[in-house]
Structure formats: C-alpha cells, structure tokens
Amino acid sequence: MDNMGLSPEVLAAQVGMSPKQIRYILDTGHYPEKRVRFALARRFDLLPAHIWKASAQGIAPGELEHLLALARRDEGRLVA
C-alpha cells in the first residue's frame, strides 16, 4: 500500500470500505471477513492467503514487496 502511494482513504474508496476499517486492519492485524479479504487481495492482484500468511509471519499487510515475494514463491511451487 505504501509502495503504491495509497492512503487508507484511497484504498478504502477503491475496495468499498471506510478508511477507519482499513486503519483498523493495518493497526491491529485484524483478520477481516471473507468479502473484505478478497476485496483487498484483488486490489493488489494477490490471493487473500498471501496477505494474511504474511501477517502471521510478522509482515505488515502494507508491505507489498514482501507480499509479492510470497506470491511469487508460492506460484513457483504450483508450477514446479
């Protein structure tokens, strides 16, 4: 999110949420409902599992570089 220059307000508008919800997820690491997970993941061309797996590993959801690295690593496993 930060790497793409997205504020919580802009991201919220893009995925149909409130900025308060986005900040809550970022600040607490909250595991949102399925619809929200898919909307956020779709915005970044990721799977929901990539975002929340990273969060479980201590990577903040806003650290897109790390999320993309996880996604590429997982895709390599699927292809191999």
mmCIF file of the N, C-alpha and C atoms, coordinates in Angstrom:
data_MODEL
# 
_entry.id   MODEL 
# 
loop_
_atom_site.group_PDB 
_atom_site.id 
_atom_site.type_symbol 
_atom_site.label_atom_id 
_atom_site.label_alt_id 
_atom_site.label_comp_id 
_atom_site.label_asym_id 
_atom_site.label_entity_id 
_atom_site.label_seq_id 
_atom_site.pdbx_PDB_ins_code 
_atom_site.Cartn_x 
_atom_site.Cartn_y 
_atom_site.Cartn_z 
_atom_site.occupancy 
_atom_site.B_iso_or_equiv 
_atom_site.pdbx_formal_charge 
_atom_site.auth_seq_id 
_atom_site.auth_comp_id 
_atom_site.auth_asym_id 
_atom_site.auth_atom_id 
_atom_site.pdbx_PDB_model_num 
ATOM 1   N N  . MET A 1 1  ? 0.822   -1.171  0.000   1.00 0.00 ? 1  MET A N  1 
ATOM 2   C CA . MET A 1 1  ? 0.000   0.000   0.000   1.00 0.00 ? 1  MET A CA 1 
ATOM 3   C C  . MET A 1 1  ? 0.881   1.255   0.000   1.00 0.00 ? 1  MET A C  1 
ATOM 4   N N  . ASP A 1 2  ? 1.839   1.291   0.911   1.00 0.00 ? 2  ASP A N  1 
ATOM 5   C CA . ASP A 1 2  ? 2.739   2.437   0.978   1.00 0.00 ? 2  ASP A CA 1 
ATOM 6   C C  . ASP A 1 2  ? 3.552   2.574   -0.299  1.00 0.00 ? 2  ASP A C  1 
ATOM 7   N N  . ASN A 1 3  ? 4.035   1.451   -0.811  1.00 0.00 ? 3  ASN A N  1 
ATOM 8   C CA . ASN A 1 3  ? 4.865   1.483   -2.024  1.00 0.00 ? 3  ASN A CA 1 
ATOM 9   C C  . ASN A 1 3  ? 4.095   1.989   -3.237  1.00 0.00 ? 3  ASN A C  1 
ATOM 10  N N  . MET A 1 4  ? 2.787   1.814   -3.212  1.00 0.00 ? 4  MET A N  1 
ATOM 11  C CA . MET A 1 4  ? 1.954   2.262   -4.320  1.00 0.00 ? 4  MET A CA 1 
ATOM 12  C C  . MET A 1 4  ? 1.413   3.666   -4.085  1.00 0.00 ? 4  MET A C  1 
ATOM 13  N N  . GLY A 1 5  ? 1.771   4.264   -2.963  1.00 0.00 ? 5  GLY A N  1 
ATOM 14  C CA . GLY A 1 5  ? 1.310   5.614   -2.662  1.00 0.00 ? 5  GLY A CA 1 
ATOM 15  C C  . GLY A 1 5  ? -0.162  5.697   -2.301  1.00 0.00 ? 5  GLY A C  1 
ATOM 16  N N  . LEU A 1 6  ? -0.692  4.601   -1.776  1.00 0.00 ? 6  LEU A N  1 
ATOM 17  C CA . LEU A 1 6  ? -2.109  4.580   -1.416  1.00 0.00 ? 6  LEU A CA 1 
ATOM 18  C C  . LEU A 1 6  ? -2.299  4.938   0.053   1.00 0.00 ? 6  LEU A C  1 
ATOM 19  N N  . SER A 1 7  ? -3.158  5.871   0.294   1.00 0.00 ? 7  SER A N  1 
ATOM 20  C CA . SER A 1 7  ? -3.529  6.196   1.670   1.00 0.00 ? 7  SER A CA 1 
ATOM 21  C C  . SER A 1 7  ? -4.688  5.291   2.072   1.00 0.00 ? 7  SER A C  1 
ATOM 22  N N  . PRO A 1 8  ? -4.969  5.188   3.361   1.00 0.00 ? 8  PRO A N  1 
ATOM 23  C CA . PRO A 1 8  ? -6.141  4.405   3.775   1.00 0.00 ? 8  PRO A CA 1 
ATOM 24  C C  . PRO A 1 8  ? -7.429  4.923   3.122   1.00 0.00 ? 8  PRO A C  1 
ATOM 25  N N  . GLU A 1 9  ? -7.501  6.230   2.916   1.00 0.00 ? 9  GLU A N  1 
ATOM 26  C CA . GLU A 1 9  ? -8.706  6.812   2.300   1.00 0.00 ? 9  GLU A CA 1 
ATOM 27  C C  . GLU A 1 9  ? -8.868  6.370   0.847   1.00 0.00 ? 9  GLU A C  1 
ATOM 28  N N  . VAL A 1 10 ? -7.762  6.393   0.105   1.00 0.00 ? 10 VAL A N  1 
ATOM 29  C CA . VAL A 1 10 ? -7.820  5.994   -1.307  1.00 0.00 ? 10 VAL A CA 1 
ATOM 30  C C  . VAL A 1 10 ? -8.108  4.496   -1.424  1.00 0.00 ? 10 VAL A C  1 
ATOM 31  N N  . LEU A 1 11 ? -7.398  3.687   -0.666  1.00 0.00 ? 11 LEU A N  1 
ATOM 32  C CA . LEU A 1 11 ? -7.628  2.242   -0.719  1.00 0.00 ? 11 LEU A CA 1 
ATOM 33  C C  . LEU A 1 11 ? -9.058  1.912   -0.322  1.00 0.00 ? 11 LEU A C  1 
ATOM 34  N N  . ALA A 1 12 ? -9.551  2.560   0.712   1.00 0.00 ? 12 ALA A N  1 
ATOM 35  C CA . ALA A 1 12 ? -10.924 2.313   1.165   1.00 0.00 ? 12 ALA A CA 1 
ATOM 36  C C  . ALA A 1 12 ? -11.923 2.601   0.043   1.00 0.00 ? 12 ALA A C  1 
ATOM 37  N N  . ALA A 1 13 ? -11.727 3.704   -0.652  1.00 0.00 ? 13 ALA A N  1 
ATOM 38  C CA . ALA A 1 13 ? -12.631 4.051   -1.757  1.00 0.00 ? 13 ALA A CA 1 
ATOM 39  C C  . ALA A 1 13 ? -12.553 3.023   -2.881  1.00 0.00 ? 13 ALA A C  1 
ATOM 40  N N  . GLN A 1 14 ? -11.368 2.500   -3.129  1.00 0.00 ? 14 GLN A N  1 
ATOM 41  C CA . GLN A 1 14 ? -11.186 1.540   -4.220  1.00 0.00 ? 14 GLN A CA 1 
ATOM 42  C C  . GLN A 1 14 ? -11.818 0.187   -3.928  1.00 0.00 ? 14 GLN A C  1 
ATOM 43  N N  . VAL A 1 15 ? -11.897 -0.190  -2.662  1.00 0.00 ? 15 VAL A N  1 
ATOM 44  C CA . VAL A 1 15 ? -12.429 -1.517  -2.323  1.00 0.00 ? 15 VAL A CA 1 
ATOM 45  C C  . VAL A 1 15 ? -13.786 -1.458  -1.626  1.00 0.00 ? 15 VAL A C  1 
ATOM 46  N N  . GLY A 1 16 ? -14.371 -0.271  -1.521  1.00 0.00 ? 16 GLY A N  1 
ATOM 47  C CA . GLY A 1 16 ? -15.702 -0.149  -0.952  1.00 0.00 ? 16 GLY A CA 1 
ATOM 48  C C  . GLY A 1 16 ? -15.758 -0.305  0.558   1.00 0.00 ? 16 GLY A C  1 
ATOM 49  N N  . MET A 1 17 ? -14.765 0.239   1.229   1.00 0.00 ? 17 MET A N  1 
ATOM 50  C CA . MET A 1 17 ? -14.710 0.184   2.688   1.00 0.00 ? 17 MET A CA 1 
ATOM 51  C C  . MET A 1 17 ? -14.561 1.604   3.223   1.00 0.00 ? 17 MET A C  1 
ATOM 52  N N  . SER A 1 18 ? -14.561 1.719   4.544   1.00 0.00 ? 18 SER A N  1 
ATOM 53  C CA . SER A 1 18 ? -14.297 3.020   5.146   1.00 0.00 ? 18 SER A CA 1 
ATOM 54  C C  . SER A 1 18 ? -12.811 3.100   5.491   1.00 0.00 ? 18 SER A C  1 
ATOM 55  N N  . PRO A 1 19 ? -12.249 4.314   5.486   1.00 0.00 ? 19 PRO A N  1 
ATOM 56  C CA . PRO A 1 19 ? -10.845 4.469   5.900   1.00 0.00 ? 19 PRO A CA 1 
ATOM 57  C C  . PRO A 1 19 ? -10.617 3.958   7.319   1.00 0.00 ? 19 PRO A C  1 
ATOM 58  N N  . LYS A 1 20 ? -11.612 4.092   8.165   1.00 0.00 ? 20 LYS A N  1 
ATOM 59  C CA . LYS A 1 20 ? -11.495 3.613   9.547   1.00 0.00 ? 20 LYS A CA 1 
ATOM 60  C C  . LYS A 1 20 ? -11.278 2.094   9.575   1.00 0.00 ? 20 LYS A C  1 
ATOM 61  N N  . GLN A 1 21 ? -11.989 1.365   8.701   1.00 0.00 ? 21 GLN A N  1 
ATOM 62  C CA . GLN A 1 21 ? -11.816 -0.092  8.628   1.00 0.00 ? 21 GLN A CA 1 
ATOM 63  C C  . GLN A 1 21 ? -10.401 -0.447  8.170   1.00 0.00 ? 21 GLN A C  1 
ATOM 64  N N  . ILE A 1 22 ? -9.904  0.259   7.170   1.00 0.00 ? 22 ILE A N  1 
ATOM 65  C CA . ILE A 1 22 ? -8.551  -0.001  6.661   1.00 0.00 ? 22 ILE A CA 1 
ATOM 66  C C  . ILE A 1 22 ? -7.524  0.242   7.757   1.00 0.00 ? 22 ILE A C  1 
ATOM 67  N N  . ARG A 1 23 ? -7.644  1.381   8.448   1.00 0.00 ? 23 ARG A N  1 
ATOM 68  C CA . ARG A 1 23 ? -6.700  1.683   9.527   1.00 0.00 ? 23 ARG A CA 1 
ATOM 69  C C  . ARG A 1 23 ? -6.752  0.631   10.627  1.00 0.00 ? 23 ARG A C  1 
ATOM 70  N N  . TYR A 1 24 ? -7.948  0.160   10.950  1.00 0.00 ? 24 TYR A N  1 
ATOM 71  C CA . TYR A 1 24 ? -8.104  -0.861  11.988  1.00 0.00 ? 24 TYR A CA 1 
ATOM 72  C C  . TYR A 1 24 ? -7.368  -2.143  11.599  1.00 0.00 ? 24 TYR A C  1 
ATOM 73  N N  . ILE A 1 25 ? -7.521  -2.569  10.358  1.00 0.00 ? 25 ILE A N  1 
ATOM 74  C CA . ILE A 1 25 ? -6.846  -3.777  9.878   1.00 0.00 ? 25 ILE A CA 1 
ATOM 75  C C  . ILE A 1 25 ? -5.332  -3.592  9.938   1.00 0.00 ? 25 ILE A C  1 
ATOM 76  N N  . LEU A 1 26 ? -4.852  -2.441  9.472   1.00 0.00 ? 26 LEU A N  1 
ATOM 77  C CA . LEU A 1 26 ? -3.410  -2.181  9.463   1.00 0.00 ? 26 LEU A CA 1 
ATOM 78  C C  . LEU A 1 26 ? -2.837  -2.067  10.872  1.00 0.00 ? 26 LEU A C  1 
ATOM 79  N N  . ASP A 1 27 ? -3.559  -1.399  11.747  1.00 0.00 ? 27 ASP A N  1 
ATOM 80  C CA . ASP A 1 27 ? -3.051  -1.157  13.101  1.00 0.00 ? 27 ASP A CA 1 
ATOM 81  C C  . ASP A 1 27 ? -3.091  -2.390  13.992  1.00 0.00 ? 27 ASP A C  1 
ATOM 82  N N  . THR A 1 28 ? -4.080  -3.247  13.787  1.00 0.00 ? 28 THR A N  1 
ATOM 83  C CA . THR A 1 28 ? -4.267  -4.381  14.699  1.00 0.00 ? 28 THR A CA 1 
ATOM 84  C C  . THR A 1 28 ? -3.903  -5.724  14.098  1.00 0.00 ? 28 THR A C  1 
ATOM 85  N N  . GLY A 1 29 ? -3.785  -5.789  12.759  1.00 0.00 ? 29 GLY A N  1 
ATOM 86  C CA . GLY A 1 29 ? -3.565  -7.081  12.119  1.00 0.00 ? 29 GLY A CA 1 
ATOM 87  C C  . GLY A 1 29 ? -4.834  -7.914  12.105  1.00 0.00 ? 29 GLY A C  1 
ATOM 88  N N  . HIS A 1 30 ? -5.962  -7.244  12.314  1.00 0.00 ? 30 HIS A N  1 
ATOM 89  C CA . HIS A 1 30 ? -7.274  -7.911  12.343  1.00 0.00 ? 30 HIS A CA 1 
ATOM 90  C C  . HIS A 1 30 ? -7.480  -8.779  11.098  1.00 0.00 ? 30 HIS A C  1 
ATOM 91  N N  . TYR A 1 31 ? -8.082  -9.926  11.296  1.00 0.00 ? 31 TYR A N  1 
ATOM 92  C CA . TYR A 1 31 ? -8.409  -10.852 10.204  1.00 0.00 ? 31 TYR A CA 1 
ATOM 93  C C  . TYR A 1 31 ? -9.851  -10.560 9.797   1.00 0.00 ? 31 TYR A C  1 
ATOM 94  N N  . PRO A 1 32 ? -10.052 -9.765  8.736   1.00 0.00 ? 32 PRO A N  1 
ATOM 95  C CA . PRO A 1 32 ? -11.413 -9.354  8.375   1.00 0.00 ? 32 PRO A CA 1 
ATOM 96  C C  . PRO A 1 32 ? -12.232 -10.478 7.751   1.00 0.00 ? 32 PRO A C  1 
ATOM 97  N N  . GLU A 1 33 ? -13.498 -10.177 7.582   1.00 0.00 ? 33 GLU A N  1 
ATOM 98  C CA . GLU A 1 33 ? -14.402 -11.155 6.978   1.00 0.00 ? 33 GLU A CA 1 
ATOM 99  C C  . GLU A 1 33 ? -13.979 -11.466 5.547   1.00 0.00 ? 33 GLU A C  1 
ATOM 100 N N  . LYS A 1 34 ? -14.463 -12.588 5.047   1.00 0.00 ? 34 LYS A N  1 
ATOM 101 C CA . LYS A 1 34 ? -14.037 -13.109 3.744   1.00 0.00 ? 34 LYS A CA 1 
ATOM 102 C C  . LYS A 1 34 ? -14.189 -12.089 2.610   1.00 0.00 ? 34 LYS A C  1 
ATOM 103 N N  . ARG A 1 35 ? -15.308 -11.407 2.548   1.00 0.00 ? 35 ARG A N  1 
ATOM 104 C CA . ARG A 1 35 ? -15.562 -10.429 1.483   1.00 0.00 ? 35 ARG A CA 1 
ATOM 105 C C  . ARG A 1 35 ? -14.481 -9.346  1.480   1.00 0.00 ? 35 ARG A C  1 
ATOM 106 N N  . VAL A 1 36 ? -14.109 -8.886  2.652   1.00 0.00 ? 36 VAL A N  1 
ATOM 107 C CA . VAL A 1 36 ? -13.096 -7.834  2.780   1.00 0.00 ? 36 VAL A CA 1 
ATOM 108 C C  . VAL A 1 36 ? -11.724 -8.369  2.388   1.00 0.00 ? 36 VAL A C  1 
ATOM 109 N N  . ARG A 1 37 ? -11.392 -9.573  2.836   1.00 0.00 ? 37 ARG A N  1 
ATOM 110 C CA . ARG A 1 37 ? -10.097 -10.169 2.473   1.00 0.00 ? 37 ARG A CA 1 
ATOM 111 C C  . ARG A 1 37 ? -9.953  -10.269 0.962   1.00 0.00 ? 37 ARG A C  1 
ATOM 112 N N  . PHE A 1 38 ? -11.011 -10.723 0.280   1.00 0.00 ? 38 PHE A N  1 
ATOM 113 C CA . PHE A 1 38 ? -10.955 -10.872 -1.172  1.00 0.00 ? 38 PHE A CA 1 
ATOM 114 C C  . PHE A 1 38 ? -10.884 -9.520  -1.871  1.00 0.00 ? 38 PHE A C  1 
ATOM 115 N N  . ALA A 1 39 ? -11.608 -8.523  -1.379  1.00 0.00 ? 39 ALA A N  1 
ATOM 116 C CA . ALA A 1 39 ? -11.574 -7.197  -1.999  1.00 0.00 ? 39 ALA A CA 1 
ATOM 117 C C  . ALA A 1 39 ? -10.177 -6.586  -1.897  1.00 0.00 ? 39 ALA A C  1 
ATOM 118 N N  . LEU A 1 40 ? -9.572  -6.699  -0.735  1.00 0.00 ? 40 LEU A N  1 
ATOM 119 C CA . LEU A 1 40 ? -8.223  -6.153  -0.556  1.00 0.00 ? 40 LEU A CA 1 
ATOM 120 C C  . LEU A 1 40 ? -7.201  -6.913  -1.393  1.00 0.00 ? 40 LEU A C  1 
ATOM 121 N N  . ALA A 1 41 ? -7.278  -8.218  -1.380  1.00 0.00 ? 41 ALA A N  1 
ATOM 122 C CA . ALA A 1 41 ? -6.331  -9.027  -2.158  1.00 0.00 ? 41 ALA A CA 1 
ATOM 123 C C  . ALA A 1 41 ? -6.482  -8.752  -3.653  1.00 0.00 ? 41 ALA A C  1 
ATOM 124 N N  . ARG A 1 42 ? -7.713  -8.664  -4.118  1.00 0.00 ? 42 ARG A N  1 
ATOM 125 C CA . ARG A 1 42 ? -7.963  -8.413  -5.540  1.00 0.00 ? 42 ARG A CA 1 
ATOM 126 C C  . ARG A 1 42 ? -7.349  -7.069  -5.955  1.00 0.00 ? 42 ARG A C  1 
ATOM 127 N N  . ARG A 1 43 ? -7.406  -6.080  -5.091  1.00 0.00 ? 43 ARG A N  1 
ATOM 128 C CA . ARG A 1 43 ? -6.852  -4.752  -5.400  1.00 0.00 ? 43 ARG A CA 1 
ATOM 129 C C  . ARG A 1 43 ? -5.351  -4.821  -5.676  1.00 0.00 ? 43 ARG A C  1 
ATOM 130 N N  . PHE A 1 44 ? -4.664  -5.743  -4.991  1.00 0.00 ? 44 PHE A N  1 
ATOM 131 C CA . PHE A 1 44 ? -3.218  -5.861  -5.146  1.00 0.00 ? 44 PHE A CA 1 
ATOM 132 C C  . PHE A 1 44 ? -2.809  -7.057  -6.005  1.00 0.00 ? 44 PHE A C  1 
ATOM 133 N N  . ASP A 1 45 ? -3.767  -7.671  -6.700  1.00 0.00 ? 45 ASP A N  1 
ATOM 134 C CA . ASP A 1 45 ? -3.502  -8.836  -7.547  1.00 0.00 ? 45 ASP A CA 1 
ATOM 135 C C  . ASP A 1 45 ? -2.843  -9.964  -6.766  1.00 0.00 ? 45 ASP A C  1 
ATOM 136 N N  . LEU A 1 46 ? -3.345  -10.208 -5.568  1.00 0.00 ? 46 LEU A N  1 
ATOM 137 C CA . LEU A 1 46 ? -2.847  -11.274 -4.708  1.00 0.00 ? 46 LEU A CA 1 
ATOM 138 C C  . LEU A 1 46 ? -4.010  -12.164 -4.287  1.00 0.00 ? 46 LEU A C  1 
ATOM 139 N N  . LEU A 1 47 ? -3.673  -13.255 -3.669  1.00 0.00 ? 47 LEU A N  1 
ATOM 140 C CA . LEU A 1 47 ? -4.677  -14.093 -3.027  1.00 0.00 ? 47 LEU A CA 1 
ATOM 141 C C  . LEU A 1 47 ? -4.771  -13.672 -1.572  1.00 0.00 ? 47 LEU A C  1 
ATOM 142 N N  . PRO A 1 48 ? -5.960  -13.770 -0.973  1.00 0.00 ? 48 PRO A N  1 
ATOM 143 C CA . PRO A 1 48 ? -6.077  -13.410 0.444   1.00 0.00 ? 48 PRO A CA 1 
ATOM 144 C C  . PRO A 1 48 ? -5.069  -14.138 1.327   1.00 0.00 ? 48 PRO A C  1 
ATOM 145 N N  . ALA A 1 49 ? -4.795  -15.378 1.014   1.00 0.00 ? 49 ALA A N  1 
ATOM 146 C CA . ALA A 1 49 ? -3.852  -16.158 1.830   1.00 0.00 ? 49 ALA A CA 1 
ATOM 147 C C  . ALA A 1 49 ? -2.470  -15.524 1.860   1.00 0.00 ? 49 ALA A C  1 
ATOM 148 N N  . HIS A 1 50 ? -2.057  -14.885 0.765   1.00 0.00 ? 50 HIS A N  1 
ATOM 149 C CA . HIS A 1 50 ? -0.742  -14.246 0.746   1.00 0.00 ? 50 HIS A CA 1 
ATOM 150 C C  . HIS A 1 50 ? -0.670  -13.120 1.763   1.00 0.00 ? 50 HIS A C  1 
ATOM 151 N N  . ILE A 1 51 ? -1.709  -12.327 1.838   1.00 0.00 ? 51 ILE A N  1 
ATOM 152 C CA . ILE A 1 51 ? -1.709  -11.184 2.750   1.00 0.00 ? 51 ILE A CA 1 
ATOM 153 C C  . ILE A 1 51 ? -1.715  -11.647 4.200   1.00 0.00 ? 51 ILE A C  1 
ATOM 154 N N  . TRP A 1 52 ? -2.609  -12.566 4.530   1.00 0.00 ? 52 TRP A N  1 
ATOM 155 C CA . TRP A 1 52 ? -2.731  -12.941 5.933   1.00 0.00 ? 52 TRP A CA 1 
ATOM 156 C C  . TRP A 1 52 ? -1.699  -13.972 6.362   1.00 0.00 ? 52 TRP A C  1 
ATOM 157 N N  . LYS A 1 53 ? -1.110  -14.703 5.436   1.00 0.00 ? 53 LYS A N  1 
ATOM 158 C CA . LYS A 1 53 ? 0.024   -15.562 5.776   1.00 0.00 ? 53 LYS A CA 1 
ATOM 159 C C  . LYS A 1 53 ? 1.203   -14.677 6.145   1.00 0.00 ? 53 LYS A C  1 
ATOM 160 N N  . ALA A 1 54 ? 1.399   -13.623 5.388   1.00 0.00 ? 54 ALA A N  1 
ATOM 161 C CA . ALA A 1 54 ? 2.476   -12.686 5.675   1.00 0.00 ? 54 ALA A CA 1 
ATOM 162 C C  . ALA A 1 54 ? 2.267   -12.038 7.029   1.00 0.00 ? 54 ALA A C  1 
ATOM 163 N N  . SER A 1 55 ? 1.050   -11.673 7.320   1.00 0.00 ? 55 SER A N  1 
ATOM 164 C CA . SER A 1 55 ? 0.741   -11.050 8.604   1.00 0.00 ? 55 SER A CA 1 
ATOM 165 C C  . SER A 1 55 ? 1.065   -12.001 9.753   1.00 0.00 ? 55 SER A C  1 
ATOM 166 N N  . ALA A 1 56 ? 0.752   -13.263 9.575   1.00 0.00 ? 56 ALA A N  1 
ATOM 167 C CA . ALA A 1 56 ? 1.057   -14.259 10.609  1.00 0.00 ? 56 ALA A CA 1 
ATOM 168 C C  . ALA A 1 56 ? 2.563   -14.412 10.809  1.00 0.00 ? 56 ALA A C  1 
ATOM 169 N N  . GLN A 1 57 ? 3.337   -14.093 9.769   1.00 0.00 ? 57 GLN A N  1 
ATOM 170 C CA . GLN A 1 57 ? 4.794   -14.181 9.852   1.00 0.00 ? 57 GLN A CA 1 
ATOM 171 C C  . GLN A 1 57 ? 5.416   -12.871 10.339  1.00 0.00 ? 57 GLN A C  1 
ATOM 172 N N  . GLY A 1 58 ? 4.568   -11.915 10.742  1.00 0.00 ? 58 GLY A N  1 
ATOM 173 C CA . GLY A 1 58 ? 5.069   -10.649 11.253  1.00 0.00 ? 58 GLY A CA 1 
ATOM 174 C C  . GLY A 1 58 ? 5.326   -9.598  10.193  1.00 0.00 ? 58 GLY A C  1 
ATOM 175 N N  . ILE A 1 59 ? 4.854   -9.841  8.972   1.00 0.00 ? 59 ILE A N  1 
ATOM 176 C CA . ILE A 1 59 ? 4.997   -8.867  7.897   1.00 0.00 ? 59 ILE A CA 1 
ATOM 177 C C  . ILE A 1 59 ? 3.716   -8.042  7.861   1.00 0.00 ? 59 ILE A C  1 
ATOM 178 N N  . ALA A 1 60 ? 3.837   -6.746  7.941   1.00 0.00 ? 60 ALA A N  1 
ATOM 179 C CA . ALA A 1 60 ? 2.662   -5.876  7.932   1.00 0.00 ? 60 ALA A CA 1 
ATOM 180 C C  . ALA A 1 60 ? 1.937   -5.986  6.596   1.00 0.00 ? 60 ALA A C  1 
ATOM 181 N N  . PRO A 1 61 ? 0.586   -5.963  6.618   1.00 0.00 ? 61 PRO A N  1 
ATOM 182 C CA . PRO A 1 61 ? -0.164  -6.058  5.366   1.00 0.00 ? 61 PRO A CA 1 
ATOM 183 C C  . PRO A 1 61 ? 0.201   -4.985  4.358   1.00 0.00 ? 61 PRO A C  1 
ATOM 184 N N  . GLY A 1 62 ? 0.697   -3.847  4.816   1.00 0.00 ? 62 GLY A N  1 
ATOM 185 C CA . GLY A 1 62 ? 1.063   -2.773  3.904   1.00 0.00 ? 62 GLY A CA 1 
ATOM 186 C C  . GLY A 1 62 ? 2.387   -2.968  3.196   1.00 0.00 ? 62 GLY A C  1 
ATOM 187 N N  . GLU A 1 63 ? 3.144   -3.982  3.544   1.00 0.00 ? 63 GLU A N  1 
ATOM 188 C CA . GLU A 1 63 ? 4.454   -4.194  2.939   1.00 0.00 ? 63 GLU A CA 1 
ATOM 189 C C  . GLU A 1 63 ? 4.314   -5.037  1.674   1.00 0.00 ? 63 GLU A C  1 
ATOM 190 N N  . LEU A 1 64 ? 3.899   -4.380  0.616   1.00 0.00 ? 64 LEU A N  1 
ATOM 191 C CA . LEU A 1 64 ? 3.560   -5.064  -0.624  1.00 0.00 ? 64 LEU A CA 1 
ATOM 192 C C  . LEU A 1 64 ? 4.726   -5.841  -1.219  1.00 0.00 ? 64 LEU A C  1 
ATOM 193 N N  . GLU A 1 65 ? 5.939   -5.335  -1.083  1.00 0.00 ? 65 GLU A N  1 
ATOM 194 C CA . GLU A 1 65 ? 7.097   -6.053  -1.640  1.00 0.00 ? 65 GLU A CA 1 
ATOM 195 C C  . GLU A 1 65 ? 7.193   -7.458  -1.052  1.00 0.00 ? 65 GLU A C  1 
ATOM 196 N N  . HIS A 1 66 ? 6.994   -7.570  0.247   1.00 0.00 ? 66 HIS A N  1 
ATOM 197 C CA . HIS A 1 66 ? 7.073   -8.876  0.894   1.00 0.00 ? 66 HIS A CA 1 
ATOM 198 C C  . HIS A 1 66 ? 5.912   -9.774  0.476   1.00 0.00 ? 66 HIS A C  1 
ATOM 199 N N  . LEU A 1 67 ? 4.735   -9.176  0.330   1.00 0.00 ? 67 LEU A N  1 
ATOM 200 C CA . LEU A 1 67 ? 3.574   -9.958  -0.094  1.00 0.00 ? 67 LEU A CA 1 
ATOM 201 C C  . LEU A 1 67 ? 3.771   -10.500 -1.502  1.00 0.00 ? 67 LEU A C  1 
ATOM 202 N N  . LEU A 1 68 ? 4.290   -9.661  -2.385  1.00 0.00 ? 68 LEU A N  1 
ATOM 203 C CA . LEU A 1 68 ? 4.527   -10.113 -3.757  1.00 0.00 ? 68 LEU A CA 1 
ATOM 204 C C  . LEU A 1 68 ? 5.592   -11.195 -3.807  1.00 0.00 ? 68 LEU A C  1 
ATOM 205 N N  . ALA A 1 69 ? 6.608   -11.088 -2.959  1.00 0.00 ? 69 ALA A N  1 
ATOM 206 C CA . ALA A 1 69 ? 7.636   -12.128 -2.904  1.00 0.00 ? 69 ALA A CA 1 
ATOM 207 C C  . ALA A 1 69 ? 7.024   -13.451 -2.466  1.00 0.00 ? 69 ALA A C  1 
ATOM 208 N N  . LEU A 1 70 ? 6.132   -13.411 -1.480  1.00 0.00 ? 70 LEU A N  1 
ATOM 209 C CA . LEU A 1 70 ? 5.447   -14.635 -1.058  1.00 0.00 ? 70 LEU A CA 1 
ATOM 210 C C  . LEU A 1 70 ? 4.604   -15.211 -2.189  1.00 0.00 ? 70 LEU A C  1 
ATOM 211 N N  . ALA A 1 71 ? 3.908   -14.343 -2.902  1.00 0.00 ? 71 ALA A N  1 
ATOM 212 C CA . ALA A 1 71 ? 3.062   -14.802 -4.001  1.00 0.00 ? 71 ALA A CA 1 
ATOM 213 C C  . ALA A 1 71 ? 3.895   -15.461 -5.085  1.00 0.00 ? 71 ALA A C  1 
ATOM 214 N N  . ARG A 1 72 ? 5.021   -14.832 -5.451  1.00 0.00 ? 72 ARG A N  1 
ATOM 215 C CA . ARG A 1 72 ? 5.879   -15.421 -6.489  1.00 0.00 ? 72 ARG A CA 1 
ATOM 216 C C  . ARG A 1 72 ? 6.458   -16.758 -6.034  1.00 0.00 ? 72 ARG A C  1 
ATOM 217 N N  . ARG A 1 73 ? 6.846   -16.840 -4.766  1.00 0.00 ? 73 ARG A N  1 
ATOM 218 C CA . ARG A 1 73 ? 7.391   -18.087 -4.236  1.00 0.00 ? 73 ARG A CA 1 
ATOM 219 C C  . ARG A 1 73 ? 6.330   -19.192 -4.301  1.00 0.00 ? 73 ARG A C  1 
ATOM 220 N N  . ASP A 1 74 ? 5.107   -18.860 -3.908  1.00 0.00 ? 74 ASP A N  1 
ATOM 221 C CA . ASP A 1 74 ? 4.035   -19.850 -3.931  1.00 0.00 ? 74 ASP A CA 1 
ATOM 222 C C  . ASP A 1 74 ? 3.687   -20.262 -5.368  1.00 0.00 ? 74 ASP A C  1 
ATOM 223 N N  . GLU A 1 75 ? 3.705   -19.310 -6.296  1.00 0.00 ? 75 GLU A N  1 
ATOM 224 C CA . GLU A 1 75 ? 3.413   -19.634 -7.698  1.00 0.00 ? 75 GLU A CA 1 
ATOM 225 C C  . GLU A 1 75 ? 4.469   -20.588 -8.246  1.00 0.00 ? 75 GLU A C  1 
ATOM 226 N N  . GLY A 1 76 ? 5.714   -20.393 -7.862  1.00 0.00 ? 76 GLY A N  1 
ATOM 227 C CA . GLY A 1 76 ? 6.789   -21.291 -8.287  1.00 0.00 ? 76 GLY A CA 1 
ATOM 228 C C  . GLY A 1 76 ? 6.556   -22.711 -7.822  1.00 0.00 ? 76 GLY A C  1 
ATOM 229 N N  . ARG A 1 77 ? 6.020   -22.859 -6.632  1.00 0.00 ? 77 ARG A N  1 
ATOM 230 C CA . ARG A 1 77 ? 5.715   -24.188 -6.116  1.00 0.00 ? 77 ARG A CA 1 
ATOM 231 C C  . ARG A 1 77 ? 4.587   -24.842 -6.878  1.00 0.00 ? 77 ARG A C  1 
ATOM 232 N N  . LEU A 1 78 ? 3.605   -24.025 -7.282  1.00 0.00 ? 78 LEU A N  1 
ATOM 233 C CA . LEU A 1 78 ? 2.475   -24.576 -8.025  1.00 0.00 ? 78 LEU A CA 1 
ATOM 234 C C  . LEU A 1 78 ? 2.879   -25.018 -9.421  1.00 0.00 ? 78 LEU A C  1 
ATOM 235 N N  . VAL A 1 79 ? 3.787   -24.283 -10.027 1.00 0.00 ? 79 VAL A N  1 
ATOM 236 C CA . VAL A 1 79 ? 4.209   -24.568 -11.396 1.00 0.00 ? 79 VAL A CA 1 
ATOM 237 C C  . VAL A 1 79 ? 5.154   -25.768 -11.415 1.00 0.00 ? 79 VAL A C  1 
ATOM 238 N N  . ALA A 1 80 ? 6.012   -25.858 -10.417 1.00 0.00 ? 80 ALA A N  1 
ATOM 239 C CA . ALA A 1 80 ? 7.034   -26.889 -10.396 1.00 0.00 ? 80 ALA A CA 1 
ATOM 240 C C  . ALA A 1 80 ? 6.464   -28.280 -10.267 1.00 0.00 ? 80 ALA A C  1 
# 
